[in-house]
Amino acid sequence: MNILVHTGNHMQGREELNVNVADAIGRSLERFSDRISRIEVHLADENSSNKEGGDDKRCMIEARLDGMQPIAVTHHAASIDQAVRGATDKIKRTLDHHIDKHRDH
């Protein structure tokens, strides 16, 4: 399973963040590793010019499964860590659903 992390230009500590996010998502999605060929993660601070505001951090995760259409989820939160955790939880639930549905057919 190949994990690519893309961060917006306004993100602090981009290299370390990329490694930490890839490791965390890789551990969380390990049980799907035989079915997923690639994971793409996009992190952004959506109002970086205006530092006020609540859930302005976005994490979008796209999973590419063998023989299936890509699956993408997005989560907004007050911090990158929360956004990543939220998106990871969403992608796990979505993958479970799609794999079970695909298995039934």
FIKOLZA-1660 file (N, C-alpha, C; in steps of 0.1 Angstrom, whole numbers, plus 5000, padded with zeros to 4 digits):
% residues 105
   i   px   py   pz ch aa at
   1 5009 4988 5000  A  M  N
   1 5000 5000 5000  A  M CA
   1 5009 5012 5000  A  M  C
   2 5008 5020 4990  A  N  N
   2 5015 5032 4988  A  N CA
   2 5007 5044 4994  A  N  C
   3 5013 5052 5003  A  I  N
   3 5006 5064 5009  A  I CA
   3 5013 5076 5005  A  I  C
   4 5006 5085 4998  A  L  N
   4 5011 5098 4994  A  L CA
   4 5004 5109 5002  A  L  C
   5 5012 5118 5008  A  V  N
   5 5006 5129 5015  A  V CA
   5 5009 5142 5009  A  V  C
   6 4999 5150 5006  A  H  N
   6 5001 5163 5000  A  H CA
   6 4996 5174 5010  A  H  C
   7 5004 5184 5012  A  T  N
   7 5001 5194 5022  A  T CA
   7 5000 5208 5014  A  T  C
   8 4991 5216 5019  A  G  N
   8 4990 5230 5014  A  G CA
   8 5002 5238 5017  A  G  C
   9 5004 5249 5009  A  N  N
   9 5016 5257 5011  A  N CA
   9 5017 5264 5024  A  N  C
  10 5006 5266 5031  A  H  N
  10 5005 5273 5044  A  H CA
  10 5007 5264 5056  A  H  C
  11 5010 5251 5054  A  M  N
  11 5011 5242 5065  A  M CA
  11 5025 5243 5071  A  M  C
  12 5026 5243 5084  A  Q  N
  12 5039 5243 5091  A  Q CA
  12 5045 5229 5092  A  Q  C
  13 5058 5228 5091  A  G  N
  13 5065 5215 5093  A  G CA
  13 5060 5204 5084  A  G  C
  14 5060 5207 5071  A  R  N
  14 5054 5199 5061  A  R CA
  14 5060 5185 5060  A  R  C
  15 5073 5184 5060  A  E  N
  15 5080 5171 5058  A  E CA
  15 5077 5162 5070  A  E  C
  16 5079 5167 5082  A  E  N
  16 5076 5158 5094  A  E CA
  16 5061 5155 5095  A  E  C
  17 5052 5164 5091  A  L  N
  17 5038 5162 5091  A  L CA
  17 5035 5151 5081  A  L  C
  18 5040 5151 5069  A  N  N
  18 5038 5141 5059  A  N CA
  18 5041 5127 5064  A  N  C
  19 5053 5126 5070  A  V  N
  19 5058 5113 5075  A  V CA
  19 5048 5108 5086  A  V  C
  20 5045 5117 5096  A  N  N
  20 5036 5113 5107  A  N CA
  20 5023 5109 5102  A  N  C
  21 5017 5116 5093  A  V  N
  21 5003 5113 5088  A  V CA
  21 5004 5100 5080  A  V  C
  22 5014 5098 5072  A  A  N
  22 5015 5086 5064  A  A CA
  22 5016 5074 5074  A  A  C
  23 5024 5075 5084  A  D  N
  23 5026 5064 5094  A  D CA
  23 5013 5061 5101  A  D  C
  24 5006 5071 5106  A  A  N
  24 4993 5069 5113  A  A CA
  24 4982 5063 5104  A  A  C
  25 4981 5068 5092  A  I  N
  25 4971 5062 5083  A  I CA
  25 4975 5048 5079  A  I  C
  26 4987 5045 5077  A  G  N
  26 4992 5032 5073  A  G CA
  26 4988 5022 5084  A  G  C
  27 4991 5026 5097  A  R  N
  27 4987 5017 5108  A  R CA
  27 4972 5015 5109  A  R  C
  28 4965 5025 5107  A  S  N
  28 4950 5024 5109  A  S CA
  28 4944 5016 5098  A  S  C
  29 4949 5016 5086  A  L  N
  29 4943 5009 5074  A  L CA
  29 4951 4996 5071  A  L  C
  30 4959 4992 5080  A  E  N
  30 4968 4980 5077  A  E CA
  30 4959 4968 5073  A  E  C
  31 4948 4966 5079  A  R  N
  31 4940 4954 5076  A  R CA
  31 4934 4954 5062  A  R  C
  32 4934 4966 5055  A  F  N
  32 4930 4967 5042  A  F CA
  32 4941 4966 5032  A  F  C
  33 4954 4965 5037  A  S  N
  33 4965 4967 5028  A  S CA
  33 4966 4957 5016  A  S  C
  34 4960 4946 5017  A  D  N
  34 4960 4936 5006  A  D CA
  34 4951 4940 4995  A  D  C
  35 4941 4950 4998  A  R  N
  35 4932 4954 4988  A  R CA
  35 4934 4968 4982  A  R  C
  36 4942 4976 4990  A  I  N
  36 4944 4990 4986  A  I CA
  36 4958 4991 4979  A  I  C
  37 4958 4997 4967  A  S  N
  37 4970 4999 4960  A  S CA
  37 4977 5012 4963  A  S  C
  38 4968 5022 4966  A  R  N
  38 4973 5036 4969  A  R CA
  38 4964 5044 4977  A  R  C
  39 4969 5052 4986  A  I  N
  39 4962 5061 4995  A  I CA
  39 4967 5075 4992  A  I  C
  40 4959 5084 4989  A  E  N
  40 4963 5098 4987  A  E CA
  40 4956 5106 4998  A  E  C
  41 4964 5115 5005  A  V  N
  41 4959 5123 5016  A  V CA
  41 4962 5137 5012  A  V  C
  42 4952 5146 5013  A  H  N
  42 4954 5160 5010  A  H CA
  42 4950 5168 5023  A  H  C
  43 4960 5175 5028  A  L  N
  43 4958 5183 5040  A  L CA
  43 4958 5198 5036  A  L  C
  44 4949 5206 5043  A  A  N
  44 4949 5220 5039  A  A CA
  44 4944 5228 5051  A  A  C
  45 4949 5240 5052  A  D  N
  45 4943 5250 5061  A  D CA
  45 4935 5260 5053  A  D  C
  46 4922 5258 5053  A  E  N
  46 4913 5265 5044  A  E CA
  46 4912 5280 5046  A  E  C
  47 4915 5285 5057  A  N  N
  47 4915 5300 5059  A  N CA
  47 4928 5305 5065  A  N  C
  48 4939 5300 5059  A  S  N
  48 4952 5303 5064  A  S CA
  48 4955 5318 5064  A  S  C
  49 4949 5326 5056  A  S  N
  49 4951 5341 5056  A  S CA
  49 4943 5347 5067  A  S  C
  50 4932 5341 5071  A  N  N
  50 4924 5346 5082  A  N CA
  50 4924 5336 5094  A  N  C
  51 4932 5338 5104  A  K  N
  51 4935 5328 5114  A  K CA
  51 4923 5326 5123  A  K  C
  52 4912 5333 5122  A  E  N
  52 4901 5331 5130  A  E CA
  52 4892 5321 5124  A  E  C
  53 4884 5314 5131  A  G  N
  53 4874 5304 5126  A  G CA
  53 4876 5291 5132  A  G  C
  54 4866 5283 5131  A  G  N
  54 4866 5270 5138  A  G CA
  54 4873 5259 5130  A  G  C
  55 4864 5251 5123  A  D  N
  55 4869 5239 5116  A  D CA
  55 4875 5242 5103  A  D  C
  56 4886 5248 5103  A  D  N
  56 4892 5252 5090  A  D CA
  56 4903 5243 5085  A  D  C
  57 4907 5233 5092  A  K  N
  57 4916 5223 5088  A  K CA
  57 4909 5212 5081  A  K  C
  58 4914 5208 5069  A  R  N
  58 4907 5198 5061  A  R CA
  58 4917 5186 5058  A  R  C
  59 4911 5174 5059  A  C  N
  59 4919 5162 5055  A  C CA
  59 4910 5155 5045  A  C  C
  60 4915 5152 5033  A  M  N
  60 4907 5144 5023  A  M CA
  60 4916 5132 5021  A  M  C
  61 4910 5120 5022  A  I  N
  61 4917 5107 5020  A  I CA
  61 4910 5100 5008  A  I  C
  62 4918 5097 4998  A  E  N
  62 4913 5089 4987  A  E CA
  62 4920 5075 4987  A  E  C
  63 4912 5065 4987  A  A  N
  63 4917 5051 4987  A  A CA
  63 4914 5045 4973  A  A  C
  64 4925 5039 4967  A  R  N
  64 4923 5033 4954  A  R CA
  64 4924 5018 4957  A  R  C
  65 4913 5011 4955  A  L  N
  65 4912 4997 4957  A  L CA
  65 4913 4989 4944  A  L  C
  66 4919 4977 4945  A  D  N
  66 4921 4969 4933  A  D CA
  66 4907 4965 4928  A  D  C
  67 4904 4968 4915  A  G  N
  67 4892 4964 4909  A  G CA
  67 4880 4972 4912  A  G  C
  68 4881 4983 4919  A  M  N
  68 4870 4991 4923  A  M CA
  68 4873 5006 4920  A  M  C
  69 4863 5014 4920  A  Q  N
  69 4864 5028 4919  A  Q CA
  69 4871 5034 4931  A  Q  C
  70 4879 5045 4930  A  P  N
  70 4884 5051 4941  A  P CA
  70 4874 5056 4951  A  P  C
  71 4877 5056 4964  A  I  N
  71 4868 5060 4974  A  I CA
  71 4874 5072 4981  A  I  C
  72 4867 5083 4983  A  A  N
  72 4872 5095 4989  A  A CA
  72 4863 5100 5001  A  A  C
  73 4869 5105 5011  A  V  N
  73 4862 5111 5023  A  V CA
  73 4869 5124 5026  A  V  C
  74 4862 5133 5033  A  T  N
  74 4868 5145 5037  A  T CA
  74 4863 5148 5052  A  T  C
  75 4871 5153 5060  A  H  N
  75 4868 5157 5073  A  H CA
  75 4874 5171 5077  A  H  C
  76 4866 5180 5082  A  H  N
  76 4870 5193 5087  A  H CA
  76 4871 5193 5102  A  H  C
  77 4881 5200 5108  A  A  N
  77 4882 5200 5122  A  A CA
  77 4890 5213 5126  A  A  C
  78 4892 5215 5139  A  A  N
  78 4899 5226 5144  A  A CA
  78 4914 5224 5143  A  A  C
  79 4919 5212 5142  A  S  N
  79 4933 5209 5141  A  S CA
  79 4936 5199 5130  A  S  C
  80 4948 5198 5125  A  I  N
  80 4951 5188 5115  A  I CA
  80 4950 5174 5121  A  I  C
  81 4955 5172 5134  A  D  N
  81 4954 5159 5140  A  D CA
  81 4939 5154 5141  A  D  C
  82 4930 5163 5145  A  Q  N
  82 4916 5160 5145  A  Q CA
  82 4910 5157 5131  A  Q  C
  83 4914 5165 5122  A  A  N
  83 4909 5163 5108  A  A CA
  83 4914 5149 5103  A  A  C
  84 4927 5146 5105  A  V  N
  84 4932 5133 5101  A  V CA
  84 4925 5121 5108  A  V  C
  85 4923 5122 5121  A  R  N
  85 4916 5111 5128  A  R CA
  85 4902 5110 5123  A  R  C
  86 4895 5121 5121  A  G  N
  86 4881 5120 5116  A  G CA
  86 4880 5114 5102  A  G  C
  87 4889 5118 5093  A  A  N
  87 4889 5113 5080  A  A CA
  87 4893 5098 5080  A  A  C
  88 4902 5094 5088  A  T  N
  88 4906 5080 5089  A  T CA
  88 4895 5072 5094  A  T  C
  89 4888 5076 5104  A  D  N
  89 4876 5069 5108  A  D CA
  89 4866 5068 5097  A  D  C
  90 4863 5078 5090  A  K  N
  90 4854 5078 5079  A  K CA
  90 4858 5068 5068  A  K  C
  91 4871 5068 5064  A  I  N
  91 4875 5060 5053  A  I CA
  91 4875 5045 5058  A  I  C
  92 4878 5042 5070  A  K  N
  92 4877 5028 5075  A  K CA
  92 4862 5023 5074  A  K  C
  93 4853 5031 5079  A  R  N
  93 4838 5027 5078  A  R CA
  93 4834 5026 5063  A  R  C
  94 4839 5035 5055  A  T  N
  94 4835 5034 5041  A  T CA
  94 4841 5022 5034  A  T  C
  95 4854 5019 5037  A  L  N
  95 4860 5007 5031  A  L CA
  95 4853 4995 5036  A  L  C
  96 4850 4994 5049  A  D  N
  96 4843 4982 5054  A  D CA
  96 4830 4980 5046  A  D  C
  97 4822 4991 5044  A  H  N
  97 4810 4990 5037  A  H CA
  97 4811 4986 5022  A  H  C
  98 4821 4992 5015  A  H  N
  98 4823 4989 5001  A  H CA
  98 4828 4975 4999  A  H  C
  99 4837 4970 5008  A  I  N
  99 4843 4957 5006  A  I CA
  99 4832 4946 5009  A  I  C
 100 4824 4949 5020  A  D  N
 100 4814 4939 5023  A  D CA
 100 4803 4939 5012  A  D  C
 101 4800 4950 5006  A  K  N
 101 4790 4951 4995  A  K CA
 101 4796 4944 4983  A  K  C
 102 4809 4946 4980  A  H  N
 102 4815 4940 4968  A  H CA
 102 4816 4924 4970  A  H  C
 103 4819 4920 4983  A  R  N
 103 4820 4906 4986  A  R CA
 103 4806 4899 4984  A  R  C
 104 4795 4906 4987  A  D  N
 104 4782 4900 4986  A  D CA
 104 4778 4898 4971  A  D  C
 105 4784 4905 4962  A  H  N
 105 4780 4904 4948  A  H CA
 105 4790 4894 4942  A  H  C
% end
